[in-house]
Amino acid sequence: MQTNFSAAQLADPHVAEAEKILRKCVHCGFCTATCPTYVTLGNELDSPRGRIYLIKDMLENGRPADKQIVTHIDRCLSCLACMTTCPSGVNYMHLVDHARVHIEETYKRPLPDRLTRAMLALVLPYPSRFRAALKLAKLGQPFAGLLEKLPALKPLGAMLKLAPASVPAASPMASPGIHAGQGTRKNGRVAILTGCAQSVLDPAINDTTIALLTRLGVEVVVPEGEGCC
């Protein structure tokens, strides 16, 4: 991809790195096949390739982020499935992270959006709070349809609809600590990211992962103080 950054812009190491990444993109579109938002929505701007065009335009022109860019960047799940299919090795992860920093520095989100994000930041990274919020969400589910009709509360209504009917019990295996590998042969040491949602919504995934690794002789460390991925 051809870029047109000025020498002054390239003096910023983050912009220089972004420019190198942009130059690797050849517009092939292989990334669209593995992007969940593009597959679901069918909008080119909700594909990695489309987002790369938006990011390039924003950074090259040195302009603040606008509502359109924020909408499409926010929809990116950061699953990085696109990077597994990119033949050119485009480091999309760094590019979208750079774009998000630029957005937070140059774009003032609407008040309802800021409140929703603040609420999620106070709840999601803390399993006990998240578990309590999910239990309370059942009380609000009958009003989810009404909330979705109000633009300012539409995200809250959507989240209430997604709340599960029941919440699994907390697993002690996911607590910070070290799980020793079984057997006499040791096959290494790994750290596991339990995740903010997974440890609450489906803790069996972490339990099974730890059990399988330790059975194979791998020591598993659950770090203390890990936050939301």
PyMOL CGO cylinders between C-alpha atoms (Angstrom):
from pymol import cmd
from pymol.cgo import CYLINDER

trace = [
    CYLINDER, 0.00, 0.00, 0.00, 1.39, 3.40, -0.97, 0.3, 1, 1, 1, 1, 1, 1,
    CYLINDER, 1.39, 3.40, -0.97, 1.67, 5.89, 1.89, 0.3, 1, 1, 1, 1, 1, 1,
    CYLINDER, 1.67, 5.89, 1.89, 2.17, 9.66, 1.98, 0.3, 1, 1, 1, 1, 1, 1,
    CYLINDER, 2.17, 9.66, 1.98, 3.40, 10.49, 5.46, 0.3, 1, 1, 1, 1, 1, 1,
    CYLINDER, 3.40, 10.49, 5.46, 5.54, 13.60, 5.86, 0.3, 1, 1, 1, 1, 1, 1,
    CYLINDER, 5.54, 13.60, 5.86, 9.06, 13.51, 7.29, 0.3, 1, 1, 1, 1, 1, 1,
    CYLINDER, 9.06, 13.51, 7.29, 7.76, 15.30, 10.39, 0.3, 1, 1, 1, 1, 1, 1,
    CYLINDER, 7.76, 15.30, 10.39, 5.11, 12.63, 10.91, 0.3, 1, 1, 1, 1, 1, 1,
    CYLINDER, 5.11, 12.63, 10.91, 7.63, 9.82, 10.48, 0.3, 1, 1, 1, 1, 1, 1,
    CYLINDER, 7.63, 9.82, 10.48, 9.76, 11.33, 13.24, 0.3, 1, 1, 1, 1, 1, 1,
    CYLINDER, 9.76, 11.33, 13.24, 7.17, 9.84, 15.61, 0.3, 1, 1, 1, 1, 1, 1,
    CYLINDER, 7.17, 9.84, 15.61, 8.29, 6.21, 16.11, 0.3, 1, 1, 1, 1, 1, 1,
    CYLINDER, 8.29, 6.21, 16.11, 4.67, 5.02, 16.42, 0.3, 1, 1, 1, 1, 1, 1,
    CYLINDER, 4.67, 5.02, 16.42, 3.74, 6.62, 13.10, 0.3, 1, 1, 1, 1, 1, 1,
    CYLINDER, 3.74, 6.62, 13.10, 6.91, 5.23, 11.51, 0.3, 1, 1, 1, 1, 1, 1,
    CYLINDER, 6.91, 5.23, 11.51, 5.96, 1.74, 12.68, 0.3, 1, 1, 1, 1, 1, 1,
    CYLINDER, 5.96, 1.74, 12.68, 2.40, 2.20, 11.39, 0.3, 1, 1, 1, 1, 1, 1,
    CYLINDER, 2.40, 2.20, 11.39, 3.78, 3.31, 8.02, 0.3, 1, 1, 1, 1, 1, 1,
    CYLINDER, 3.78, 3.31, 8.02, 5.88, 0.14, 7.72, 0.3, 1, 1, 1, 1, 1, 1,
    CYLINDER, 5.88, 0.14, 7.72, 2.82, -1.98, 8.49, 0.3, 1, 1, 1, 1, 1, 1,
    CYLINDER, 2.82, -1.98, 8.49, 0.62, -0.12, 5.99, 0.3, 1, 1, 1, 1, 1, 1,
    CYLINDER, 0.62, -0.12, 5.99, 3.18, -0.64, 3.22, 0.3, 1, 1, 1, 1, 1, 1,
    CYLINDER, 3.18, -0.64, 3.22, 2.93, -4.41, 3.67, 0.3, 1, 1, 1, 1, 1, 1,
    CYLINDER, 2.93, -4.41, 3.67, -0.79, -4.50, 2.87, 0.3, 1, 1, 1, 1, 1, 1,
    CYLINDER, -0.79, -4.50, 2.87, -1.44, -5.53, -0.76, 0.3, 1, 1, 1, 1, 1, 1,
    CYLINDER, -1.44, -5.53, -0.76, -5.27, -5.24, -0.67, 0.3, 1, 1, 1, 1, 1, 1,
    CYLINDER, -5.27, -5.24, -0.67, -5.67, -8.97, -1.37, 0.3, 1, 1, 1, 1, 1, 1,
    CYLINDER, -5.67, -8.97, -1.37, -8.69, -9.31, 0.94, 0.3, 1, 1, 1, 1, 1, 1,
    CYLINDER, -8.69, -9.31, 0.94, -7.71, -12.70, 2.37, 0.3, 1, 1, 1, 1, 1, 1,
    CYLINDER, -7.71, -12.70, 2.37, -8.38, -11.18, 5.80, 0.3, 1, 1, 1, 1, 1, 1,
    CYLINDER, -8.38, -11.18, 5.80, -12.07, -10.68, 5.06, 0.3, 1, 1, 1, 1, 1, 1,
    CYLINDER, -12.07, -10.68, 5.06, -12.74, -14.43, 5.04, 0.3, 1, 1, 1, 1, 1, 1,
    CYLINDER, -12.74, -14.43, 5.04, -11.71, -14.83, 8.68, 0.3, 1, 1, 1, 1, 1, 1,
    CYLINDER, -11.71, -14.83, 8.68, -13.03, -11.54, 10.09, 0.3, 1, 1, 1, 1, 1, 1,
    CYLINDER, -13.03, -11.54, 10.09, -16.16, -12.21, 12.18, 0.3, 1, 1, 1, 1, 1, 1,
    CYLINDER, -16.16, -12.21, 12.18, -17.51, -8.67, 11.89, 0.3, 1, 1, 1, 1, 1, 1,
    CYLINDER, -17.51, -8.67, 11.89, -17.18, -8.61, 8.10, 0.3, 1, 1, 1, 1, 1, 1,
    CYLINDER, -17.18, -8.61, 8.10, -18.69, -12.08, 7.76, 0.3, 1, 1, 1, 1, 1, 1,
    CYLINDER, -18.69, -12.08, 7.76, -21.63, -11.00, 9.95, 0.3, 1, 1, 1, 1, 1, 1,
    CYLINDER, -21.63, -11.00, 9.95, -22.21, -7.45, 8.70, 0.3, 1, 1, 1, 1, 1, 1,
    CYLINDER, -22.21, -7.45, 8.70, -20.91, -7.63, 5.13, 0.3, 1, 1, 1, 1, 1, 1,
    CYLINDER, -20.91, -7.63, 5.13, -19.59, -4.05, 5.27, 0.3, 1, 1, 1, 1, 1, 1,
    CYLINDER, -19.59, -4.05, 5.27, -16.13, -3.51, 3.77, 0.3, 1, 1, 1, 1, 1, 1,
    CYLINDER, -16.13, -3.51, 3.77, -15.38, -0.91, 6.46, 0.3, 1, 1, 1, 1, 1, 1,
    CYLINDER, -15.38, -0.91, 6.46, -15.98, -3.60, 9.09, 0.3, 1, 1, 1, 1, 1, 1,
    CYLINDER, -15.98, -3.60, 9.09, -13.23, -5.76, 7.59, 0.3, 1, 1, 1, 1, 1, 1,
    CYLINDER, -13.23, -5.76, 7.59, -9.52, -5.48, 8.46, 0.3, 1, 1, 1, 1, 1, 1,
    CYLINDER, -9.52, -5.48, 8.46, -8.82, -4.14, 4.97, 0.3, 1, 1, 1, 1, 1, 1,
    CYLINDER, -8.82, -4.14, 4.97, -11.50, -1.49, 5.32, 0.3, 1, 1, 1, 1, 1, 1,
    CYLINDER, -11.50, -1.49, 5.32, -10.29, -0.49, 8.76, 0.3, 1, 1, 1, 1, 1, 1,
    CYLINDER, -10.29, -0.49, 8.76, -6.74, -0.22, 7.44, 0.3, 1, 1, 1, 1, 1, 1,
    CYLINDER, -6.74, -0.22, 7.44, -7.95, 2.28, 4.83, 0.3, 1, 1, 1, 1, 1, 1,
    CYLINDER, -7.95, 2.28, 4.83, -9.72, 4.31, 7.53, 0.3, 1, 1, 1, 1, 1, 1,
    CYLINDER, -9.72, 4.31, 7.53, -6.67, 4.25, 9.81, 0.3, 1, 1, 1, 1, 1, 1,
    CYLINDER, -6.67, 4.25, 9.81, -4.34, 5.23, 6.96, 0.3, 1, 1, 1, 1, 1, 1,
    CYLINDER, -4.34, 5.23, 6.96, -6.53, 8.19, 6.01, 0.3, 1, 1, 1, 1, 1, 1,
    CYLINDER, -6.53, 8.19, 6.01, -6.81, 9.35, 9.62, 0.3, 1, 1, 1, 1, 1, 1,
    CYLINDER, -6.81, 9.35, 9.62, -3.09, 9.08, 10.41, 0.3, 1, 1, 1, 1, 1, 1,
    CYLINDER, -3.09, 9.08, 10.41, -1.79, 10.46, 7.11, 0.3, 1, 1, 1, 1, 1, 1,
    CYLINDER, -1.79, 10.46, 7.11, -3.97, 13.56, 7.33, 0.3, 1, 1, 1, 1, 1, 1,
    CYLINDER, -3.97, 13.56, 7.33, -3.24, 13.97, 11.04, 0.3, 1, 1, 1, 1, 1, 1,
    CYLINDER, -3.24, 13.97, 11.04, -6.88, 14.62, 11.73, 0.3, 1, 1, 1, 1, 1, 1,
    CYLINDER, -6.88, 14.62, 11.73, -9.01, 13.77, 14.76, 0.3, 1, 1, 1, 1, 1, 1,
    CYLINDER, -9.01, 13.77, 14.76, -11.08, 10.62, 14.68, 0.3, 1, 1, 1, 1, 1, 1,
    CYLINDER, -11.08, 10.62, 14.68, -14.72, 11.05, 13.67, 0.3, 1, 1, 1, 1, 1, 1,
    CYLINDER, -14.72, 11.05, 13.67, -17.86, 9.05, 14.44, 0.3, 1, 1, 1, 1, 1, 1,
    CYLINDER, -17.86, 9.05, 14.44, -17.52, 6.83, 11.35, 0.3, 1, 1, 1, 1, 1, 1,
    CYLINDER, -17.52, 6.83, 11.35, -13.96, 5.77, 12.17, 0.3, 1, 1, 1, 1, 1, 1,
    CYLINDER, -13.96, 5.77, 12.17, -14.78, 5.21, 15.84, 0.3, 1, 1, 1, 1, 1, 1,
    CYLINDER, -14.78, 5.21, 15.84, -17.79, 3.06, 14.95, 0.3, 1, 1, 1, 1, 1, 1,
    CYLINDER, -17.79, 3.06, 14.95, -15.83, 0.71, 12.70, 0.3, 1, 1, 1, 1, 1, 1,
    CYLINDER, -15.83, 0.71, 12.70, -12.73, 0.50, 14.92, 0.3, 1, 1, 1, 1, 1, 1,
    CYLINDER, -12.73, 0.50, 14.92, -14.90, -0.16, 17.99, 0.3, 1, 1, 1, 1, 1, 1,
    CYLINDER, -14.90, -0.16, 17.99, -16.52, -3.09, 16.19, 0.3, 1, 1, 1, 1, 1, 1,
    CYLINDER, -16.52, -3.09, 16.19, -13.16, -4.83, 15.82, 0.3, 1, 1, 1, 1, 1, 1,
    CYLINDER, -13.16, -4.83, 15.82, -13.04, -7.72, 18.31, 0.3, 1, 1, 1, 1, 1, 1,
    CYLINDER, -13.04, -7.72, 18.31, -9.21, -7.83, 18.33, 0.3, 1, 1, 1, 1, 1, 1,
    CYLINDER, -9.21, -7.83, 18.33, -9.45, -11.58, 17.75, 0.3, 1, 1, 1, 1, 1, 1,
    CYLINDER, -9.45, -11.58, 17.75, -6.58, -11.20, 15.22, 0.3, 1, 1, 1, 1, 1, 1,
    CYLINDER, -6.58, -11.20, 15.22, -7.94, -14.02, 13.05, 0.3, 1, 1, 1, 1, 1, 1,
    CYLINDER, -7.94, -14.02, 13.05, -7.04, -11.77, 10.10, 0.3, 1, 1, 1, 1, 1, 1,
    CYLINDER, -7.04, -11.77, 10.10, -3.34, -12.03, 10.94, 0.3, 1, 1, 1, 1, 1, 1,
    CYLINDER, -3.34, -12.03, 10.94, -3.44, -15.81, 10.57, 0.3, 1, 1, 1, 1, 1, 1,
    CYLINDER, -3.44, -15.81, 10.57, -4.54, -15.56, 6.93, 0.3, 1, 1, 1, 1, 1, 1,
    CYLINDER, -4.54, -15.56, 6.93, -2.55, -12.51, 5.78, 0.3, 1, 1, 1, 1, 1, 1,
    CYLINDER, -2.55, -12.51, 5.78, 0.10, -13.66, 3.26, 0.3, 1, 1, 1, 1, 1, 1,
    CYLINDER, 0.10, -13.66, 3.26, 2.00, -10.37, 3.64, 0.3, 1, 1, 1, 1, 1, 1,
    CYLINDER, 2.00, -10.37, 3.64, 2.33, -10.57, 7.41, 0.3, 1, 1, 1, 1, 1, 1,
    CYLINDER, 2.33, -10.57, 7.41, 0.56, -7.28, 8.14, 0.3, 1, 1, 1, 1, 1, 1,
    CYLINDER, 0.56, -7.28, 8.14, 0.78, -6.57, 11.88, 0.3, 1, 1, 1, 1, 1, 1,
    CYLINDER, 0.78, -6.57, 11.88, -2.85, -5.50, 12.18, 0.3, 1, 1, 1, 1, 1, 1,
    CYLINDER, -2.85, -5.50, 12.18, -2.65, -5.73, 15.99, 0.3, 1, 1, 1, 1, 1, 1,
    CYLINDER, -2.65, -5.73, 15.99, -0.20, -2.83, 16.29, 0.3, 1, 1, 1, 1, 1, 1,
    CYLINDER, -0.20, -2.83, 16.29, -2.11, -0.79, 13.72, 0.3, 1, 1, 1, 1, 1, 1,
    CYLINDER, -2.11, -0.79, 13.72, -5.50, -1.05, 15.42, 0.3, 1, 1, 1, 1, 1, 1,
    CYLINDER, -5.50, -1.05, 15.42, -3.91, -0.41, 18.84, 0.3, 1, 1, 1, 1, 1, 1,
    CYLINDER, -3.91, -0.41, 18.84, -2.33, 2.77, 17.46, 0.3, 1, 1, 1, 1, 1, 1,
    CYLINDER, -2.33, 2.77, 17.46, -5.68, 3.82, 16.02, 0.3, 1, 1, 1, 1, 1, 1,
    CYLINDER, -5.68, 3.82, 16.02, -7.41, 3.28, 19.36, 0.3, 1, 1, 1, 1, 1, 1,
    CYLINDER, -7.41, 3.28, 19.36, -4.86, 5.43, 21.16, 0.3, 1, 1, 1, 1, 1, 1,
    CYLINDER, -4.86, 5.43, 21.16, -5.40, 8.16, 18.55, 0.3, 1, 1, 1, 1, 1, 1,
    CYLINDER, -5.40, 8.16, 18.55, -9.17, 7.87, 19.00, 0.3, 1, 1, 1, 1, 1, 1,
    CYLINDER, -9.17, 7.87, 19.00, -8.98, 8.26, 22.77, 0.3, 1, 1, 1, 1, 1, 1,
    CYLINDER, -8.98, 8.26, 22.77, -6.72, 11.30, 22.36, 0.3, 1, 1, 1, 1, 1, 1,
    CYLINDER, -6.72, 11.30, 22.36, -8.74, 13.10, 19.69, 0.3, 1, 1, 1, 1, 1, 1,
    CYLINDER, -8.74, 13.10, 19.69, -12.38, 12.00, 19.95, 0.3, 1, 1, 1, 1, 1, 1,
    CYLINDER, -12.38, 12.00, 19.95, -14.85, 12.89, 22.69, 0.3, 1, 1, 1, 1, 1, 1,
    CYLINDER, -14.85, 12.89, 22.69, -17.38, 10.11, 22.99, 0.3, 1, 1, 1, 1, 1, 1,
    CYLINDER, -17.38, 10.11, 22.99, -21.05, 10.90, 23.73, 0.3, 1, 1, 1, 1, 1, 1,
    CYLINDER, -21.05, 10.90, 23.73, -21.95, 10.85, 27.43, 0.3, 1, 1, 1, 1, 1, 1,
    CYLINDER, -21.95, 10.85, 27.43, -23.98, 7.58, 27.27, 0.3, 1, 1, 1, 1, 1, 1,
    CYLINDER, -23.98, 7.58, 27.27, -21.04, 5.89, 25.54, 0.3, 1, 1, 1, 1, 1, 1,
    CYLINDER, -21.04, 5.89, 25.54, -18.60, 7.15, 28.18, 0.3, 1, 1, 1, 1, 1, 1,
    CYLINDER, -18.60, 7.15, 28.18, -20.87, 5.96, 30.99, 0.3, 1, 1, 1, 1, 1, 1,
    CYLINDER, -20.87, 5.96, 30.99, -21.27, 2.50, 29.42, 0.3, 1, 1, 1, 1, 1, 1,
    CYLINDER, -21.27, 2.50, 29.42, -17.52, 2.12, 28.97, 0.3, 1, 1, 1, 1, 1, 1,
    CYLINDER, -17.52, 2.12, 28.97, -16.87, 3.29, 32.53, 0.3, 1, 1, 1, 1, 1, 1,
    CYLINDER, -16.87, 3.29, 32.53, -19.40, 0.78, 33.87, 0.3, 1, 1, 1, 1, 1, 1,
    CYLINDER, -19.40, 0.78, 33.87, -17.79, -2.07, 31.91, 0.3, 1, 1, 1, 1, 1, 1,
    CYLINDER, -17.79, -2.07, 31.91, -14.34, -1.06, 33.17, 0.3, 1, 1, 1, 1, 1, 1,
    CYLINDER, -14.34, -1.06, 33.17, -15.61, -1.21, 36.75, 0.3, 1, 1, 1, 1, 1, 1,
    CYLINDER, -15.61, -1.21, 36.75, -17.28, -4.61, 36.33, 0.3, 1, 1, 1, 1, 1, 1,
    CYLINDER, -17.28, -4.61, 36.33, -15.70, -6.85, 33.67, 0.3, 1, 1, 1, 1, 1, 1,
    CYLINDER, -15.70, -6.85, 33.67, -12.11, -7.10, 34.99, 0.3, 1, 1, 1, 1, 1, 1,
    CYLINDER, -12.11, -7.10, 34.99, -13.37, -8.24, 38.41, 0.3, 1, 1, 1, 1, 1, 1,
    CYLINDER, -13.37, -8.24, 38.41, -14.90, -11.75, 38.40, 0.3, 1, 1, 1, 1, 1, 1,
    CYLINDER, -14.90, -11.75, 38.40, -16.89, -11.28, 41.62, 0.3, 1, 1, 1, 1, 1, 1,
    CYLINDER, -16.89, -11.28, 41.62, -18.44, -8.04, 40.36, 0.3, 1, 1, 1, 1, 1, 1,
    CYLINDER, -18.44, -8.04, 40.36, -19.10, -9.53, 36.92, 0.3, 1, 1, 1, 1, 1, 1,
    CYLINDER, -19.10, -9.53, 36.92, -20.78, -12.58, 38.47, 0.3, 1, 1, 1, 1, 1, 1,
    CYLINDER, -20.78, -12.58, 38.47, -22.99, -10.36, 40.65, 0.3, 1, 1, 1, 1, 1, 1,
    CYLINDER, -22.99, -10.36, 40.65, -23.89, -8.15, 37.67, 0.3, 1, 1, 1, 1, 1, 1,
    CYLINDER, -23.89, -8.15, 37.67, -24.97, -11.18, 35.62, 0.3, 1, 1, 1, 1, 1, 1,
    CYLINDER, -24.97, -11.18, 35.62, -27.23, -12.36, 38.42, 0.3, 1, 1, 1, 1, 1, 1,
    CYLINDER, -27.23, -12.36, 38.42, -28.80, -8.89, 38.69, 0.3, 1, 1, 1, 1, 1, 1,
    CYLINDER, -28.80, -8.89, 38.69, -29.18, -8.74, 34.90, 0.3, 1, 1, 1, 1, 1, 1,
    CYLINDER, -29.18, -8.74, 34.90, -31.92, -11.38, 35.07, 0.3, 1, 1, 1, 1, 1, 1,
    CYLINDER, -31.92, -11.38, 35.07, -34.08, -8.86, 36.91, 0.3, 1, 1, 1, 1, 1, 1,
    CYLINDER, -34.08, -8.86, 36.91, -33.63, -6.34, 34.12, 0.3, 1, 1, 1, 1, 1, 1,
    CYLINDER, -33.63, -6.34, 34.12, -34.11, -8.69, 31.17, 0.3, 1, 1, 1, 1, 1, 1,
    CYLINDER, -34.11, -8.69, 31.17, -37.89, -8.07, 30.91, 0.3, 1, 1, 1, 1, 1, 1,
    CYLINDER, -37.89, -8.07, 30.91, -37.07, -4.41, 30.17, 0.3, 1, 1, 1, 1, 1, 1,
    CYLINDER, -37.07, -4.41, 30.17, -34.33, -5.12, 27.59, 0.3, 1, 1, 1, 1, 1, 1,
    CYLINDER, -34.33, -5.12, 27.59, -36.63, -4.55, 24.61, 0.3, 1, 1, 1, 1, 1, 1,
    CYLINDER, -36.63, -4.55, 24.61, -37.74, -1.18, 25.98, 0.3, 1, 1, 1, 1, 1, 1,
    CYLINDER, -37.74, -1.18, 25.98, -34.17, -0.07, 26.64, 0.3, 1, 1, 1, 1, 1, 1,
    CYLINDER, -34.17, -0.07, 26.64, -33.14, -0.98, 23.08, 0.3, 1, 1, 1, 1, 1, 1,
    CYLINDER, -33.14, -0.98, 23.08, -35.71, 1.49, 21.76, 0.3, 1, 1, 1, 1, 1, 1,
    CYLINDER, -35.71, 1.49, 21.76, -33.92, 4.33, 23.54, 0.3, 1, 1, 1, 1, 1, 1,
    CYLINDER, -33.92, 4.33, 23.54, -30.74, 5.31, 21.61, 0.3, 1, 1, 1, 1, 1, 1,
    CYLINDER, -30.74, 5.31, 21.61, -28.80, 6.24, 24.74, 0.3, 1, 1, 1, 1, 1, 1,
    CYLINDER, -28.80, 6.24, 24.74, -29.63, 2.94, 26.47, 0.3, 1, 1, 1, 1, 1, 1,
    CYLINDER, -29.63, 2.94, 26.47, -29.55, 0.62, 23.45, 0.3, 1, 1, 1, 1, 1, 1,
    CYLINDER, -29.55, 0.62, 23.45, -26.16, -0.95, 24.41, 0.3, 1, 1, 1, 1, 1, 1,
    CYLINDER, -26.16, -0.95, 24.41, -27.46, -1.70, 27.90, 0.3, 1, 1, 1, 1, 1, 1,
    CYLINDER, -27.46, -1.70, 27.90, -30.56, -3.38, 26.48, 0.3, 1, 1, 1, 1, 1, 1,
    CYLINDER, -30.56, -3.38, 26.48, -28.43, -5.50, 24.14, 0.3, 1, 1, 1, 1, 1, 1,
    CYLINDER, -28.43, -5.50, 24.14, -26.20, -6.59, 27.02, 0.3, 1, 1, 1, 1, 1, 1,
    CYLINDER, -26.20, -6.59, 27.02, -29.21, -7.55, 29.14, 0.3, 1, 1, 1, 1, 1, 1,
    CYLINDER, -29.21, -7.55, 29.14, -30.48, -9.79, 26.33, 0.3, 1, 1, 1, 1, 1, 1,
    CYLINDER, -30.48, -9.79, 26.33, -27.13, -11.58, 26.21, 0.3, 1, 1, 1, 1, 1, 1,
    CYLINDER, -27.13, -11.58, 26.21, -27.04, -12.31, 29.94, 0.3, 1, 1, 1, 1, 1, 1,
    CYLINDER, -27.04, -12.31, 29.94, -27.17, -16.09, 30.56, 0.3, 1, 1, 1, 1, 1, 1,
    CYLINDER, -27.17, -16.09, 30.56, -30.03, -17.72, 32.44, 0.3, 1, 1, 1, 1, 1, 1,
    CYLINDER, -30.03, -17.72, 32.44, -27.62, -19.07, 35.04, 0.3, 1, 1, 1, 1, 1, 1,
    CYLINDER, -27.62, -19.07, 35.04, -24.05, -18.35, 36.11, 0.3, 1, 1, 1, 1, 1, 1,
    CYLINDER, -24.05, -18.35, 36.11, -21.61, -21.22, 36.80, 0.3, 1, 1, 1, 1, 1, 1,
    CYLINDER, -21.61, -21.22, 36.80, -20.02, -21.41, 40.23, 0.3, 1, 1, 1, 1, 1, 1,
    CYLINDER, -20.02, -21.41, 40.23, -16.57, -19.89, 40.58, 0.3, 1, 1, 1, 1, 1, 1,
    CYLINDER, -16.57, -19.89, 40.58, -13.70, -22.31, 40.04, 0.3, 1, 1, 1, 1, 1, 1,
    CYLINDER, -13.70, -22.31, 40.04, -10.86, -22.44, 42.59, 0.3, 1, 1, 1, 1, 1, 1,
    CYLINDER, -10.86, -22.44, 42.59, -8.49, -23.64, 39.85, 0.3, 1, 1, 1, 1, 1, 1,
    CYLINDER, -8.49, -23.64, 39.85, -8.50, -20.22, 38.22, 0.3, 1, 1, 1, 1, 1, 1,
    CYLINDER, -8.50, -20.22, 38.22, -7.33, -18.49, 41.40, 0.3, 1, 1, 1, 1, 1, 1,
    CYLINDER, -7.33, -18.49, 41.40, -3.76, -17.11, 41.31, 0.3, 1, 1, 1, 1, 1, 1,
    CYLINDER, -3.76, -17.11, 41.31, -1.26, -19.86, 42.00, 0.3, 1, 1, 1, 1, 1, 1,
    CYLINDER, -1.26, -19.86, 42.00, 0.90, -22.60, 40.53, 0.3, 1, 1, 1, 1, 1, 1,
    CYLINDER, 0.90, -22.60, 40.53, -0.34, -25.99, 39.31, 0.3, 1, 1, 1, 1, 1, 1,
    CYLINDER, -0.34, -25.99, 39.31, 2.51, -28.50, 39.23, 0.3, 1, 1, 1, 1, 1, 1,
    CYLINDER, 2.51, -28.50, 39.23, 2.94, -30.80, 36.26, 0.3, 1, 1, 1, 1, 1, 1,
    CYLINDER, 2.94, -30.80, 36.26, 2.19, -34.46, 36.88, 0.3, 1, 1, 1, 1, 1, 1,
    CYLINDER, 2.19, -34.46, 36.88, 4.66, -37.30, 36.47, 0.3, 1, 1, 1, 1, 1, 1,
    CYLINDER, 4.66, -37.30, 36.47, 8.43, -37.36, 36.61, 0.3, 1, 1, 1, 1, 1, 1,
    CYLINDER, 8.43, -37.36, 36.61, 8.99, -35.81, 33.19, 0.3, 1, 1, 1, 1, 1, 1,
    CYLINDER, 8.99, -35.81, 33.19, 8.58, -32.04, 33.16, 0.3, 1, 1, 1, 1, 1, 1,
    CYLINDER, 8.58, -32.04, 33.16, 7.59, -30.45, 29.87, 0.3, 1, 1, 1, 1, 1, 1,
    CYLINDER, 7.59, -30.45, 29.87, 7.97, -26.77, 30.58, 0.3, 1, 1, 1, 1, 1, 1,
    CYLINDER, 7.97, -26.77, 30.58, 6.17, -23.95, 32.35, 0.3, 1, 1, 1, 1, 1, 1,
    CYLINDER, 6.17, -23.95, 32.35, 3.40, -21.76, 31.00, 0.3, 1, 1, 1, 1, 1, 1,
    CYLINDER, 3.40, -21.76, 31.00, 1.20, -18.93, 32.23, 0.3, 1, 1, 1, 1, 1, 1,
    CYLINDER, 1.20, -18.93, 32.23, -2.53, -18.99, 31.52, 0.3, 1, 1, 1, 1, 1, 1,
    CYLINDER, -2.53, -18.99, 31.52, -4.67, -15.90, 30.92, 0.3, 1, 1, 1, 1, 1, 1,
    CYLINDER, -4.67, -15.90, 30.92, -7.97, -16.82, 32.55, 0.3, 1, 1, 1, 1, 1, 1,
    CYLINDER, -7.97, -16.82, 32.55, -9.77, -13.86, 30.97, 0.3, 1, 1, 1, 1, 1, 1,
    CYLINDER, -9.77, -13.86, 30.97, -12.45, -11.61, 32.41, 0.3, 1, 1, 1, 1, 1, 1,
    CYLINDER, -12.45, -11.61, 32.41, -15.43, -13.21, 30.66, 0.3, 1, 1, 1, 1, 1, 1,
    CYLINDER, -15.43, -13.21, 30.66, -14.29, -16.81, 30.31, 0.3, 1, 1, 1, 1, 1, 1,
    CYLINDER, -14.29, -16.81, 30.31, -13.55, -17.31, 34.00, 0.3, 1, 1, 1, 1, 1, 1,
    CYLINDER, -13.55, -17.31, 34.00, -17.13, -16.26, 34.82, 0.3, 1, 1, 1, 1, 1, 1,
    CYLINDER, -17.13, -16.26, 34.82, -19.23, -17.43, 31.87, 0.3, 1, 1, 1, 1, 1, 1,
    CYLINDER, -19.23, -17.43, 31.87, -17.52, -20.77, 31.25, 0.3, 1, 1, 1, 1, 1, 1,
    CYLINDER, -17.52, -20.77, 31.25, -14.86, -21.56, 33.88, 0.3, 1, 1, 1, 1, 1, 1,
    CYLINDER, -14.86, -21.56, 33.88, -14.75, -25.19, 32.71, 0.3, 1, 1, 1, 1, 1, 1,
    CYLINDER, -14.75, -25.19, 32.71, -12.61, -24.07, 29.76, 0.3, 1, 1, 1, 1, 1, 1,
    CYLINDER, -12.61, -24.07, 29.76, -9.84, -22.86, 32.08, 0.3, 1, 1, 1, 1, 1, 1,
    CYLINDER, -9.84, -22.86, 32.08, -10.23, -25.88, 34.37, 0.3, 1, 1, 1, 1, 1, 1,
    CYLINDER, -10.23, -25.88, 34.37, -9.92, -28.31, 31.47, 0.3, 1, 1, 1, 1, 1, 1,
    CYLINDER, -9.92, -28.31, 31.47, -6.95, -26.44, 30.01, 0.3, 1, 1, 1, 1, 1, 1,
    CYLINDER, -6.95, -26.44, 30.01, -5.09, -26.53, 33.33, 0.3, 1, 1, 1, 1, 1, 1,
    CYLINDER, -5.09, -26.53, 33.33, -5.95, -30.20, 33.89, 0.3, 1, 1, 1, 1, 1, 1,
    CYLINDER, -5.95, -30.20, 33.89, -4.78, -31.20, 30.41, 0.3, 1, 1, 1, 1, 1, 1,
    CYLINDER, -4.78, -31.20, 30.41, -1.51, -29.27, 30.61, 0.3, 1, 1, 1, 1, 1, 1,
    CYLINDER, -1.51, -29.27, 30.61, -0.60, -30.56, 34.07, 0.3, 1, 1, 1, 1, 1, 1,
    CYLINDER, -0.60, -30.56, 34.07, -1.42, -34.12, 32.98, 0.3, 1, 1, 1, 1, 1, 1,
    CYLINDER, -1.42, -34.12, 32.98, 1.14, -33.67, 30.20, 0.3, 1, 1, 1, 1, 1, 1,
    CYLINDER, 1.14, -33.67, 30.20, 3.76, -32.60, 32.72, 0.3, 1, 1, 1, 1, 1, 1,
    CYLINDER, 3.76, -32.60, 32.72, 3.48, -28.86, 32.15, 0.3, 1, 1, 1, 1, 1, 1,
    CYLINDER, 3.48, -28.86, 32.15, 3.58, -26.50, 35.13, 0.3, 1, 1, 1, 1, 1, 1,
    CYLINDER, 3.58, -26.50, 35.13, 0.78, -23.93, 34.85, 0.3, 1, 1, 1, 1, 1, 1,
    CYLINDER, 0.78, -23.93, 34.85, 0.98, -20.51, 36.48, 0.3, 1, 1, 1, 1, 1, 1,
    CYLINDER, 0.98, -20.51, 36.48, -2.16, -18.43, 37.04, 0.3, 1, 1, 1, 1, 1, 1,
    CYLINDER, -2.16, -18.43, 37.04, -0.73, -14.90, 37.48, 0.3, 1, 1, 1, 1, 1, 1,
    CYLINDER, -0.73, -14.90, 37.48, -1.95, -12.61, 40.21, 0.3, 1, 1, 1, 1, 1, 1,
    CYLINDER, -1.95, -12.61, 40.21, -3.41, -9.26, 39.25, 0.3, 1, 1, 1, 1, 1, 1,
    CYLINDER, -3.41, -9.26, 39.25, -4.13, -10.04, 35.59, 0.3, 1, 1, 1, 1, 1, 1,
    CYLINDER, -4.13, -10.04, 35.59, -6.75, -7.78, 34.08, 0.3, 1, 1, 1, 1, 1, 1,
    CYLINDER, -6.75, -7.78, 34.08, -9.13, -7.88, 31.18, 0.3, 1, 1, 1, 1, 1, 1,
    CYLINDER, -9.13, -7.88, 31.18, -7.46, -9.16, 28.02, 0.3, 1, 1, 1, 1, 1, 1,
]
cmd.load_cgo(trace, "trace")
